[in-house]
Amino acid sequence: MIYVIGLGNEGEGLSPDKLEKIRSCGAVVVKTALARSYKSVVAAQVEYITLDEIYQKSRNFDTLNSNLADAVRKIASRHNDVAYLVDGSGYEDASVAILRKKVKGVEIIPAASKAYILRFFPSTSYAVFSAQDFIVMDYPEFSRRLPLVIYEIDGALLAADVKLKLFEYFPEDTPILFYDGESAKEIFLFELDRQKNYSYSSSALIFTQDFLSRERFSFSDLLLIMDRLRGEGGCPWDRAQNHQSIKMNAVEEAYELVEAIDSGDSEAMMEEAGDLLLQTVFHSHISKQEGQFDIDDVISQLCRKLIFRHSHVFGSQKAAEAEQALATWEKNKSVEKGQDTYTKALKGVARSFPAIMRAAKVQKRAAKCGFEFQNIDDIFGKLAEEVEELKGAISSGDPSQIEKEVGDLLFSAVNIARWLGVDGELALNASTNKFIKRFEYMENRILESGKTLFEVSLEDMEKHYQEGKDER
């Protein structure tokens, strides 16, 4: 078992319970004997091992914390119980965070935070990081949880680095509380590196965002809102959802975005694009809670894919025209997905696509290897063949055979659209809309005559329907 003993701030000392725990362990490891909070350990005459040597060997803070955690693990492998003494609370130490990920048997016995500013707000739960740890993290693991505290901002240069890192998550005019070691005052985030006094005790505190008074928001705000909705005390409906329960929402939102684009309504496009973005954020948040991936992983994978597939932009390949660029994209995509045969490429078309879209994509990929009709007349011949086979299936009265032949007929119709450069999905939607419009015209004329659709003959309906063709 590894016991992480928080030593708090300078002068806090060791409680009798902590001292008893330390003395019961087979080995005592001190993170660094140079910090002033370790005076209490020396005063207690406890034998310990220091990791100061690792500070000298590590190239930067990022590798330092990993090396510290590995050193503690190695010592723990030779002893039943190990006490790992760190200054501050214990929870806010980056090497401890890494240790807890790699080792199951870690218990933290906390103390006061090194963020002196928290003395003014002792009753709230915070995400706390040292300035040096915070700026070297690829993705700070505070999960955008607020309030957030950054401590040990001991100079303007370090404050500038912290500010730039925070800009990735919060607007520049975000109000923060800055403590210079003697007094606290409210400033804006962009002013963090413009203060007169800094010390080892300087800290910055960002409270929970007041969304009700805001008009504009950032992507980070969206993630914070999702954290709130799915978190404790959030929305019961949002908290109850999983990947399966909301999976079809992505399909619906994608179609609504397409409809907004077709309408040319920019306000509708903006709204529907946001609804589609929400689905990505929603699924990412669910996966983060399940310990699989988060939105940063999604964005990172997307960026890697864009860079790899655009080797004519980010690599040495060239593409002067759009067709060359598309060919490069498809080639790189095949390599990325391990599609070393055309059959794998066909199977790679998602089964969840709308049937017409999926058929057209499969046909298009098959055509790339030369498996293609030579002219449009050959495709019409195939269509006529499928019509006759469908008639035969109808004569047989076999429902399964009829379904099979209907599918073959539709597949040939899609082939004609693809061969002519027509998007079958859009074309069929347009025809459906046209049918609805003409049907509406027909029904309105009949209603104007004082009758309903059930009170007129099919011939009368067809007459008005044909009239509707002339309406624009």
Sequence and secondary structure as in RCSB ss.txt:
>XXXX:A:sequence
MIYVIGLGNEGEGLSPDKLEKIRSCGAVVVKTALARSYKSVVAAQVEYITLDEIYQKSRNFDTLNSNLADAVRKI
ASRHNDVAYLVDGSGYEDASVAILRKKVKGVEIIPAASKAYILRFFPSTSYAVFSAQDFIVMDYPEFSRRLPLVI
YEIDGALLAADVKLKLFEYFPEDTPILFYDGESAKEIFLFELDRQKNYSYSSSALIFTQDFLSRERFSFSDLLLI
MDRLRGEGGCPWDRAQNHQSIKMNAVEEAYELVEAIDSGDSEAMMEEAGDLLLQTVFHSHISKQEGQFDIDDVIS
QLCRKLIFRHSHVFGSQKAAEAEQALATWEKNKSVEKGQDTYTKALKGVARSFPAIMRAAKVQKRAAKCGFEFQN
IDDIFGKLAEEVEELKGAISSGDPSQIEKEVGDLLFSAVNIARWLGVDGELALNASTNKFIKRFEYMENRILESG
KTLFEVSLEDMEKHYQEGKDER
>XXXX:A:secstr
 EEEEE BSTT    HHHHHHHHHSSEEEES TTSGGGHHHHHTT   EE HHHHHH SSHHHHHHHHHHHHHHH
HTTSS EEEEESB STT HHHHHHHHH S EEEE    S GGGGG TTS  EEEEHHHHHH SS TTTT SSEEE
E   SHHHHHHHHHHHHTTS TT EEEEE SS EEEEEGGGTT  S   TT EEEE    GGG S   HHHHHHH
HHHHHSTTS HHHHH  HHHHHHHHHHHHHHHHHHHHHT HHHHHHHHHHHHHHHHHHHHHHHHTTS  HHHHHH
HHHHHHHHHTHHHHSS   SSHHHHHHHHHHHHHHHHT  SHHHHHHTS TTS HHHHHHHHHHHHHTTT S SS
HHHHHHHHHHHHHHHHHHHHHT HHHHHHHHHHHHHHHHHHHHHTT  HHHHHHHHHHHHHHHHHHHHHHHHHTT
  GGGS HHHHHHHHHHHTT  
